[in-house]
Structure formats: C-alpha cells, structure tokens
C-alpha cells in the first residue's frame, strides 16, 4: 500500500519545475492529483493549458489518477472553482501544496505598484485563496495537510523586495494557520525548496542587469544556462528540482502531521528544519530608556555580534525613475 492511497491533493503551479515533481511524486505515492496551473509565463502573463495537460498525461500513463485545473491562484473565484472541481471528481480534498509563483524583479526604488501587487497577488494572496477554499472540506473531514512553498529569498534578496516580502509573508501565514487549524486535524508548514528551475535560472542574470540599470556594479559575473538545457542534465544532481518531492510527500502523509507550524528546507539531498524566531539578545531597565543610555547600550550590548547584510551602505542612493 502506497503512503498516500485514498488521498486527494491539489498542487498549484504543478505544470513545471518543483510543482511538477511534487505532483508526480504524490501520484506515485497513491494520491489522486489536481494539477492546478494556468500555464503563465515567468512574469505571470499569458496562459497555456498544454503544460498542465502534459503532467496529467504523464501521471495517468503511469497508472495514476490526475486531472488538470486551469484557474489563476490570484483570483479567489478561480480557486473556489478548483476546489469544487476536485470535490466533484474525487469527493474530498486532503492535501494542498501551494507552489505557484511568478517573478517581477526590480530594485525597489524603480519598482512599480503593479510589479509589487502582481507578485504578492500570486504568492501571498494566492496562498490565502487556495487555503481558504481548500480548508472547507478539510474541516468537515477533520483532516488535512497544507504546505505553502516559501523561499530562502524571504530572508532577503536584492532586486526581489516584492518576492521576498511575499515569500516571508507566507511563513507568518503558515504559522498562524498551524495554530488555528491544528485542533481540527490539519497540519500546516512552510517549505524552503531549491533546485534549478526556469525561475531560479533567471535570477542571477536578472540581478546583474537590475544593478547595472540602477548604476550599481554587479557583485559577481553570472551566466544563466537556458532552463531546458540545464534541466536535462540536472537529473540525479543536487540541483535537480525533483529532489524536493520526496520530503514533501512525507510531510503531507498521515505521519507527517507530527510536524506543523515549521519551516522545512527541502533543497538538494538534505532536509532542514529552520529555527522559530525568538529574542537572541535583550537589554532591560527599571524605567523608560533615555536616548543617551541607548546610544551606549545598543552598540555595546544589543548589537553585539550582529550581522549586517549590507555593511557598505552608500551615502547617496541612486535616483529612482
């Protein structure tokens, strides 16, 4: 008996990259899978049903059960329709993996409102839209497994303020959900995945271009190998995006419910559990601080051993356009 026999999974962003590998692995483990992907370009524009259909065909040819759903995760009604389609086809929803994402990279002083909103709509609002609709049947069942695919970029990535904000927002969202939904048998975690995909392949070159357009020297010289060429030779390597799939398959299993409210790294040939944020150094006194006291105590105590991610701060920022 496979680990996920009888379970039904919705995987957003399942037509390519990490999501594709997750969808196929869940099917191999016995789950019926909804490949939820409208087939947009890397920046979220366009749409193509072909990639989602290809994954469904791959799963069904191997003896699994899968259907495609072509909704846009940034639209609440589309995700409601995806859940309704899932219930109509399979009768239940046990697993939600929100993998879908886009990039609109730009230095923040040149970022447009639309570029900010578009990224948060797919990643963070898409997480809400997916979760809010999927938890309705999960609550009735008193069972569910939810994984929100965040990113190590949430810890800070230049040229990706919108992406970093959205991804780290998903961590806070997952921790709140774990507390709310745990009493109802639903485990929720965030995942920091890794691997060479069309999204990650675009970042090094894009980042150098962003720096150059903004008058900032590139930190390193980068070269992006075309995604499909790179993917063809990644199989079996630490950068293979399919490496994420086995840890994910275990996390969404019944046994995986022992872990909830956590951030789990699944990149490469290892799995990691990240620390939950807590105070690492404090100062205290018997009354309200004065600025003079803080001027002495902060550098000598509170900031001791601090890591500054940008120690060479420019005195004059480039002009915004």
VOGU-3710 file (C-alpha; in Angstrom, 3 decimals, decimal comma):
1> xxxxxxxxxx> 0,000/0,000/0,000  1,369/3,407/-1,010  1,700/6,075/1,654  -0,959/8,379/0,137  -3,508/5,829/-1,072  -7,007/7,272/-0,965  -5,801/10,863/-0,500  -6,581/13,739/-2,866  -4,057/16,519/-3,470  -4,255/19,932/-5,121
11> xxxxxxxxxx> -0,875/21,209/-6,314  -0,762/24,768/-7,631  1,978/25,625/-10,092  2,219/21,930/-10,917  2,857/22,189/-14,646  6,586/22,893/-14,419  9,630/22,811/-12,163  9,271/21,956/-8,491  5,465/21,744/-8,640  5,589/19,226/-11,461
21> xxxxxxxxxx> 7,941/16,965/-9,500  5,712/17,212/-6,426  2,566/16,338/-8,376  4,182/13,281/-9,950  5,630/12,052/-6,649  2,304/12,406/-4,824  0,660/10,379/-7,588  3,378/7,730/-7,305  2,569/7,527/-3,593  -1,084/6,829/-4,390
31> xxxxxxxxxx> -2,736/10,251/-4,249  -5,229/11,495/-6,814  -3,765/14,788/-8,009  -5,235/18,018/-9,329  -2,609/19,747/-11,480  -3,637/23,370/-10,901  -1,800/25,638/-13,316  -2,967/28,135/-15,937  0,381/27,956/-17,734  1,526/31,551/-17,494
41> xxxxxxxxxx> 4,939/32,918/-18,353  7,562/33,563/-15,686  6,132/37,038/-15,043  2,571/35,706/-14,797  1,387/36,865/-18,207  -0,209/34,741/-20,887  -1,614/31,276/-20,370  -1,180/27,813/-21,849  -3,105/24,683/-20,878  -0,586/22,406/-22,566
51> xxxxxxxxxx> 1,953/22,075/-19,697  -0,713/21,078/-17,144  -2,204/18,583/-19,594  1,255/17,101/-20,174  1,707/16,424/-16,443  -1,756/14,862/-16,211  -0,946/12,608/-19,166  2,360/11,593/-17,598  0,624/10,634/-14,358  -2,237/8,735/-15,982
61> xxxxxxxxxx> 0,064/6,845/-18,350  1,943/5,606/-15,286  -1,315/4,305/-13,797  -2,104/7,259/-11,526  -5,159/9,485/-11,256  -4,965/13,159/-12,166  -6,966/15,992/-13,665  -5,967/19,498/-14,742  -7,411/22,742/-13,432  -6,544/25,968/-15,237
71> xxxxxxxxxx> -7,518/28,641/-12,711  -5,450/31,646/-11,645  -4,413/31,365/-7,982  -4,540/35,146/-7,592  -8,327/35,023/-8,134  -10,459/33,776/-5,243  -13,267/32,564/-7,510  -10,834/30,527/-9,610  -9,545/28,681/-6,557  -13,077/28,055/-5,348
81> xxxxxxxxxx> -13,784/26,551/-8,775  -10,648/24,387/-8,488  -11,770/23,023/-5,127  -15,306/22,441/-6,436  -13,855/20,608/-9,450  -11,735/18,476/-7,118  -14,708/17,566/-4,942  -16,806/16,781/-7,999  -14,139/14,465/-9,424  -12,644/12,858/-6,308
91> xxxxxxxxxx> -15,078/13,629/-3,458  -12,588/15,114/-0,990  -9,502/17,308/-0,513  -6,762/16,062/1,819  -3,618/17,862/0,658  -2,844/21,350/-0,613  0,594/22,299/-1,915  0,753/25,947/-2,978  3,788/26,091/-5,265  2,647/28,625/-7,877
101> xxxxxxxxxx> 4,757/31,739/-8,234  5,951/34,476/-10,563  8,819/36,972/-10,690  8,811/40,717/-11,393  12,372/41,525/-10,299  13,401/45,153/-9,968  15,335/47,286/-7,483  12,787/48,704/-5,064  13,447/52,359/-5,966  12,421/51,559/-9,542
111> xxxxxxxxxx> 9,633/49,096/-8,753  6,130/49,962/-9,904  2,999/49,439/-7,852  1,806/46,904/-10,412  5,046/44,897/-10,121  4,667/44,819/-6,350  0,974/43,887/-6,456  1,345/41,191/-9,115  3,932/39,208/-7,138  2,066/39,460/-3,831
121> xxxxxxxxxx> -1,183/38,508/-5,568  0,177/35,209/-6,872  2,329/34,166/-3,914  0,657/35,566/-0,798  -2,929/36,232/-1,861  -2,739/33,026/-3,874  -1,864/31,219/-0,640  -4,944/32,690/1,050  -7,215/31,949/-1,920  -6,028/28,345/-2,075
131> xxxxxxxxxx> -6,122/27,709/1,669  -9,417/29,459/2,345  -11,237/27,309/-0,196  -9,434/24,018/0,498  -9,946/24,099/4,268  -13,747/23,906/3,930  -13,745/20,161/3,098  -10,680/19,595/5,316  -12,559/20,950/8,332  -15,506/18,660/7,589
141> xxxxxxxxxx> -13,125/15,703/7,404  -11,112/16,883/10,432  -8,020/16,042/8,394  -5,693/17,944/6,111  -2,107/18,669/5,163  -1,108/22,096/3,815  2,318/23,112/2,500  2,991/26,698/1,446  6,105/26,962/-0,716  8,094/29,928/0,537
151> xxxxxxxxxx> 11,742/30,638/-0,290  15,088/31,330/1,295  14,811/34,620/-0,625  12,384/35,648/2,099  15,444/36,169/4,289  16,465/38,985/1,940  17,323/39,046/-1,760  18,406/42,240/-3,589  16,256/43,090/-6,573  13,439/40,951/-5,187
161> xxxxxxxxxx> 11,769/43,053/-2,489  8,310/42,066/-3,731  9,195/38,360/-3,938  10,989/38,367/-0,567  8,053/40,099/1,134  5,525/37,692/-0,346  7,543/34,595/0,495  8,274/35,567/4,089  4,652/36,622/4,492  3,721/33,035/3,680
171> xxxxxxxxxx> 5,834/31,864/6,632  3,854/34,018/9,052  0,632/32,875/7,405  1,562/29,205/7,793  2,418/29,638/11,482  -0,903/31,335/12,179  -2,738/28,608/10,258  -0,968/25,861/12,196  -2,327/27,287/15,459  -5,826/27,841/14,083
181> xxxxxxxxxx> -6,236/24,553/12,249  -4,215/22,156/14,412  -7,151/21,388/16,720  -9,096/20,270/13,633  -6,539/17,719/12,458  -4,913/19,957/9,841  -1,117/20,335/9,812  0,406/23,376/8,075  4,039/24,077/7,222  6,091/26,376/5,015
191> xxxxxxxxxx> 8,751/24,960/2,718  12,021/26,491/1,520  12,572/24,491/-1,681  15,545/24,594/-4,016  16,706/23,483/-7,432  17,383/24,836/-10,887  14,090/25,838/-12,497  13,106/28,410/-15,087  12,503/30,802/-12,170  15,815/30,295/-10,367
201> xxxxxxxxxx> 17,705/30,215/-13,674  16,503/33,734/-14,447  17,649/35,328/-11,179  21,468/35,715/-11,471  21,400/37,402/-14,861  18,348/39,484/-13,951  20,002/40,668/-10,741  23,134/41,839/-12,557  21,013/43,602/-15,170  18,996/45,318/-12,449
211> xxxxxxxxxx> 22,148/46,510/-10,737  23,626/47,797/-13,987  20,458/49,672/-14,963  20,455/51,269/-11,496  24,105/52,318/-11,620  25,261/49,667/-9,135  28,188/47,415/-10,003  27,332/43,728/-10,220  28,619/41,766/-7,236  29,632/38,818/-9,406
221> xxxxxxxxxx> 29,630/37,842/-13,032  26,766/35,437/-13,701  25,790/33,323/-16,656  22,379/31,729/-16,986  22,204/28,409/-18,797  18,914/28,080/-20,740  16,470/26,351/-18,413  15,550/23,341/-20,508  19,195/22,622/-21,381  20,095/22,840/-17,705
231> xxxxxxxxxx> 17,121/20,705/-16,615  18,124/17,924/-18,980  21,458/17,456/-17,245  20,301/18,028/-13,648  18,700/14,640/-13,108  20,361/12,950/-10,147  22,267/16,095/-9,111  21,778/18,290/-6,003  20,195/20,992/-8,228  17,529/18,677/-9,625
241> xxxxxxxxxx> 14,179/20,283/-8,651  12,663/16,816/-8,214  14,783/16,425/-5,057  12,106/18,412/-3,221  9,385/15,889/-3,952  10,193/13,025/-1,503  10,344/15,228/1,643  7,132/16,917/0,520  5,420/13,560/0,003  6,307/12,548/3,557
251> xxxxxxxxxx> 5,230/15,888/5,072  1,758/15,576/3,524  1,346/11,979/4,673  -0,568/10,984/7,779  2,711/10,535/9,687  3,850/13,968/8,527  1,209/15,551/10,741  3,663/15,329/13,642  5,307/18,449/12,152  3,272/21,669/11,987
261> xxxxxxxxxx> 3,951/25,388/12,160  7,514/24,889/10,926  9,728/25,977/8,042  11,260/22,947/6,351  14,076/23,166/3,813  13,904/20,540/1,065  16,685/21,632/-1,286  19,242/19,200/-2,630  19,947/15,919/-0,871  19,095/17,103/2,619
271> xxxxxxxxxx> 16,106/18,252/4,647  16,348/21,027/7,221  14,178/22,496/9,968  14,629/26,228/10,492  14,532/27,837/13,923  11,423/29,688/15,010  12,167/33,357/15,602  12,886/34,298/19,202  14,798/37,046/21,007  18,539/36,339/20,944
281> xxxxxxxxxx> 19,777/39,319/22,963  17,968/41,819/25,230  18,616/44,775/27,477  16,271/45,838/30,259  15,996/48,523/32,911  13,749/49,713/35,756  12,183/52,549/33,725  11,865/54,038/30,237  15,169/54,315/28,381  16,775/57,622/27,540
291> xxxxxxxxxx> 18,278/58,093/24,089  21,655/58,742/25,715  21,555/55,407/27,542  20,615/53,582/24,356  23,433/55,288/22,470  25,813/53,450/24,790  23,978/50,175/25,382  22,838/49,339/21,861  26,301/49,298/20,205  27,971/47,607/23,177
301> xxxxxxxxxx> 25,288/45,102/24,144  22,187/44,738/21,947  24,103/44,913/18,658  26,996/42,738/19,813  27,754/40,086/17,201  25,161/41,485/14,810  25,319/40,506/11,150  24,650/43,410/8,807  23,645/42,085/5,373  24,730/45,349/3,717
311> xxxxxxxxxx> 27,714/46,678/5,698  28,898/49,097/2,999  25,820/51,297/2,870  26,049/54,001/0,223  25,659/57,536/1,454  23,658/58,515/-1,608  21,070/56,191/-3,104  20,649/56,028/-6,882  17,842/58,199/-8,157  14,503/56,477/-8,594
321> x> 12,893/56,524/-12,021
//
